[in-house]
Amino acid sequence: MLAISAANSHFIAHLPAPSNDPNPLEKPISNKPNHLQILKKCTHLTQFKQVHAQFIKTPLHQSNTYLSKLIQALVDSGDLPYARQVFDQVTQPSTFAFNTMIRCYGTNNLGHDGIDLYIRMRHQGVDADNFTYPFLLKACSGLKQGKGVHSLVVKDKRFSSEIHSLTSLTTFYCSFGDVGSARLLFDSMPERNVVTWTGIIKGYVKQKRYKEGIELFNQMKNYGVEINELTLVCILSACANLGALEI
């Protein structure tokens, strides 16, 4: 089981000022899918709350699709506590709804809440998808938690070879300075992309292991992987530090 911090955190968001546009909520919400366009026109919290109030009056208030969209909109608007209130009203949250909240907790330095929510997700029998573990990694505050997520990925046969989840793990290890674990995982991956390669190279450069970064870059070229801007920045940094600008 993942280690969970008992500390409580409080996220206070600065809400955007109301716009001068006409209120997009003058017409009541129907049960038709096109009402989701209303969410896109909302610009501040008051309007989002009006949308929610109208949701509650319709059968949509228990629809995962509509409520997940509302949660996403609230998260994007910066009101995490209210988004959680809406989330808690869903009797059977979908994977997308869980992922949205876990991602938001991770990006707002409330990782322990994200991990708690993941545990609840699994207890409720909701399956993870290829976004769940990368979002969960962003909620981890240390290597011990990240290794716990790694073990979960390994046990989940659907994702034990999935490039998105494994690349997120290599990036996580590098971000905590454990390039050794990242490289072991990298070498075992059946498939890699430019993000995977660049993440390890960046990890070597960050640890001042420039020669290893350049060696991996040369392997990357031999495999025919097309570099991106970040790859170039990392390798130029390695070469500059070694005084070897010719690759």
C-alpha positions in Angstrom: 0.0 0.0 0.0 1.2 3.4 -0.8 2.4 5.6 2.1 -0.1 8.4 2.7 0.6 11.6 4.5 -1.9 12.6 7.2 -1.2 16.3 6.9 -4.1 18.4 5.6 -3.5 21.1 3.0 -5.8 23.8 1.8 -5.7 25.2 -1.8 -7.0 28.8 -2.2 -7.5 29.8 -5.8 -7.7 33.3 -7.2 -10.8 33.4 -9.3 -10.9 35.3 -12.6 -12.9 38.5 -12.7 -16.3 38.3 -14.3 -16.4 39.2 -18.0 -18.6 41.7 -19.6 -20.1 39.1 -21.9 -23.8 38.4 -21.6 -24.7 35.7 -19.1 -24.6 32.4 -21.0 -26.9 30.7 -18.5 -30.1 32.5 -19.2 -31.7 29.5 -20.8 -32.3 26.4 -18.6 -30.2 23.3 -19.3 -32.0 20.6 -21.4 -31.2 16.9 -21.3 -29.6 17.2 -24.8 -25.8 16.8 -25.2 -25.4 20.3 -26.8 -25.9 21.9 -23.4 -22.2 21.2 -22.7 -21.5 24.2 -24.9 -22.7 26.3 -22.0 -19.7 25.2 -19.9 -17.3 26.5 -22.6 -18.9 29.9 -22.3 -18.5 30.2 -18.5 -15.7 32.6 -17.5 -16.0 32.7 -13.7 -17.0 30.7 -10.7 -20.5 32.2 -10.3 -21.5 30.9 -13.7 -20.1 27.5 -13.1 -22.1 27.3 -9.9 -25.2 28.3 -11.9 -24.5 25.4 -14.3 -24.2 23.0 -11.4 -27.4 24.3 -9.8 -29.2 23.5 -13.1 -27.5 20.1 -13.3 -29.0 19.2 -9.9 -32.5 19.9 -11.2 -32.2 17.4 -14.1 -31.4 13.7 -14.5 -27.9 14.8 -15.5 -26.8 15.3 -11.9 -25.7 11.6 -11.8 -24.3 11.5 -15.3 -20.6 10.7 -15.2 -20.1 12.3 -18.6 -21.7 15.7 -17.8 -20.4 15.9 -14.2 -16.8 14.9 -15.3 -17.0 17.8 -17.8 -18.1 20.2 -15.0 -15.4 18.9 -12.7 -12.8 19.5 -15.4 -14.1 23.0 -16.0 -14.0 23.8 -12.3 -10.5 22.5 -12.0 -9.4 24.6 -15.0 -11.0 27.6 -13.4 -8.9 27.1 -10.3 -11.5 26.1 -7.7 -10.3 22.7 -6.5 -12.4 22.5 -3.3 -15.7 23.1 -5.2 -14.6 20.6 -7.9 -14.2 18.0 -5.1 -17.7 18.8 -3.8 -19.1 18.1 -7.2 -17.0 14.9 -7.5 -18.3 13.6 -4.2 -21.9 13.9 -5.4 -21.3 11.3 -8.1 -22.4 7.9 -6.8 -20.3 6.0 -9.3 -17.4 8.2 -10.6 -15.8 7.1 -13.8 -12.1 6.6 -14.4 -12.0 10.0 -16.2 -13.5 11.7 -13.1 -11.0 10.1 -10.8 -8.1 10.9 -13.1 -9.2 14.5 -13.3 -9.2 14.9 -9.5 -5.9 12.9 -9.0 -4.2 15.1 -11.6 -5.4 18.2 -10.0 -4.2 17.2 -6.6 -0.8 16.4 -7.9 -0.4 19.7 -9.8 -1.5 21.7 -6.7 0.9 20.1 -4.3 -1.8 18.0 -2.6 -0.4 14.7 -3.5 -1.5 12.9 -0.4 -5.1 13.7 -1.4 -4.5 12.3 -4.9 -3.1 9.1 -3.4 -6.0 8.7 -1.0 -8.4 9.2 -4.0 -6.6 6.5 -6.0 -7.0 4.1 -3.1 -10.7 4.9 -3.0 -10.9 4.4 -6.8 -9.5 0.9 -6.6 -11.6 0.0 -3.5 -14.7 1.0 -5.6 -13.6 -1.4 -8.4 -12.9 1.4 -10.9 -10.2 0.4 -13.4 -7.2 2.5 -14.1 -6.3 3.6 -17.6 -3.1 4.8 -19.3 -3.5 8.2 -17.7 -4.1 7.1 -14.2 -0.5 6.1 -13.2 1.2 9.1 -14.8 -1.2 11.4 -12.9 -0.6 9.4 -9.7 3.2 9.7 -10.1 2.7 13.5 -10.1 1.0 13.2 -6.7 4.0 11.3 -5.3 6.3 13.4 -3.0 9.2 10.9 -2.8 10.9 7.9 -4.2 9.2 5.5 -1.8 5.8 6.5 -3.1 6.9 6.4 -6.7 8.3 2.9 -6.3 4.9 1.9 -4.9 3.3 3.2 -8.1 5.9 1.3 -10.1 4.9 -1.9 -8.4 1.3 -1.2 -9.2 2.1 -0.7 -12.9 4.1 -4.0 -12.9 1.1 -5.9 -11.3 -1.3 -4.4 -13.8 -0.6 -6.4 -16.9 -2.5 -3.9 -19.1 0.2 -1.3 -18.4 3.3 -3.2 -17.5 4.6 -2.7 -21.1 2.6 0.4 -22.0 4.9 3.2 -23.1 3.1 6.2 -21.6 3.1 4.8 -18.1 6.6 3.5 -18.3 8.0 6.7 -19.7 6.3 8.6 -16.8 8.1 6.2 -14.4 11.5 6.9 -16.0 10.9 10.6 -15.8 9.8 10.3 -12.2 13.0 8.4 -11.2 15.2 11.0 -13.0 13.4 13.9 -11.3 14.4 12.4 -7.9 18.0 11.8 -9.0 17.6 8.0 -9.3 18.9 7.7 -12.9 20.1 4.1 -12.2 16.5 2.9 -11.7 15.4 5.0 -14.6 18.0 3.4 -16.9 17.2 -0.1 -15.7 13.5 0.5 -16.6 14.5 2.2 -19.9 16.6 -0.8 -21.0 13.7 -3.2 -20.2 11.1 -1.3 -22.2 9.9 -3.0 -25.4 9.1 0.4 -27.0 10.6 3.9 -26.5 9.9 7.2 -28.1 11.7 10.6 -28.2 10.2 11.5 -24.8 11.6 8.4 -23.2 15.1 8.8 -24.6 15.2 12.5 -23.9 14.1 12.0 -20.3 17.0 9.7 -19.5 19.5 12.0 -21.3 18.1 14.9 -19.3 18.5 12.8 -16.1 22.2 12.1 -16.9 22.8 15.8 -17.6 21.1 16.8 -14.4 23.4 14.5 -12.4 26.4 15.8 -14.3 27.0 12.4 -15.9 27.6 14.1 -19.3 29.5 11.3 -21.0 26.7 8.8 -20.3 24.2 11.3 -21.6 26.1 11.7 -24.9 26.6 8.0 -25.2 22.8 7.5 -24.9 22.2 10.3 -27.4 24.5 8.5 -29.9 22.4 5.3 -29.4 19.3 7.3 -29.9 20.6 8.5 -33.3 21.6 5.0 -34.3 18.1 3.8 -33.6 16.8 6.5 -35.9 14.8 8.3 -33.3 14.2 11.9 -34.3 15.3 14.4 -31.7 13.2 17.3 -30.4 14.1 20.7 -29.1 14.5 19.5 -25.5 16.9 16.7 -26.7 19.0 19.3 -28.4 19.1 21.5 -25.3 20.1 18.6 -23.1 22.9 17.3 -25.4 24.3 20.8 -26.0 24.5 21.3 -22.2 26.3 18.0 -21.9 28.8 18.9 -24.6 29.4 22.4 -23.3 30.2 21.0 -19.9 32.6 18.5 -21.4 34.1 21.1 -23.7 33.2 18.9 -26.7 30.8 20.8 -28.9 31.2 18.4 -31.8 28.8 15.5 -31.5 
